[in-house]
């Protein structure tokens, strides 16, 4: 479930839109319940189906070593990480986060939490970047603020390039929950691609992004994290949420006027990598 994207809208990722915390938490809860109730239906109809979920997650960094920022990171972690994974693995919603959201907490019907905690065959993880969190008493109810990235390497989305975060995130999930087989169901980057006079798209930054994130993934596997697959986002340039067709994530370039496809140099590298050429 893309539950964390719902919370992201509350935090202002995709403004304008409905930014009600109560609505966001209720919709996220309903998505989790839907996942839990759909799983046995799928298994009843396809007995050998492998059923899991995919959650978009971020490693968190405190903006400083101050006690205030460190505590802010923990409060934010309750919403961005534990709010989804704790109930999926039978622990219910984190009490500290429930105490903060108060009346915005979702309505939980009898049997909801048991449904959410249905056993699954794998866990999918979408990873793009870490979040840096600062204490901000003016931003109720969590009193936190996610800081924008102002320096270092960033993508066309304004997201920091931090390949080490992938290994960090996967290792934490394994240590916290032991979910069984994991798949990186999304990982990729948007850059301002241009088609050269020779018809090539020489997207060196995206190729390097893939190389470094796959190396980080190997670190996690070497350290015992049971990752069974990796899916680059995405095969084609496509419609990217509120950004529409302005941001390009694809390994294949799309000319939106003519629909012509061109395999970018990153896609050529990825093809050779998968073939072990």
Buried (B, 14 or more C-beta within 10 A) or exposed (E): BEBBBBBBBBBEBBEEEEEEBBBBBBBBBBBBBEBBBBBEEEBEEEEEEEBBBBBBBBBBBBBEEEEBBBBBBBBBBBBBBBBBBBBBBEBEBBEEBBEBBEEBBBEBEEEBBEBBBBEBEBBBBBBBBBBBBBBBEEBEBBBBBBEEBEEEEBBBBEBBBBBBBBBBBBBBBBEBBEBBBBBBBBBBBBBEBEBEEEEBBBBEBBBBBBBBBBEBBEBBBEEEBBBEEBBBBBBEBBEBEEBEEEBBBBBBBBEEEEEEEBBBBBBBBBEEEEEEE
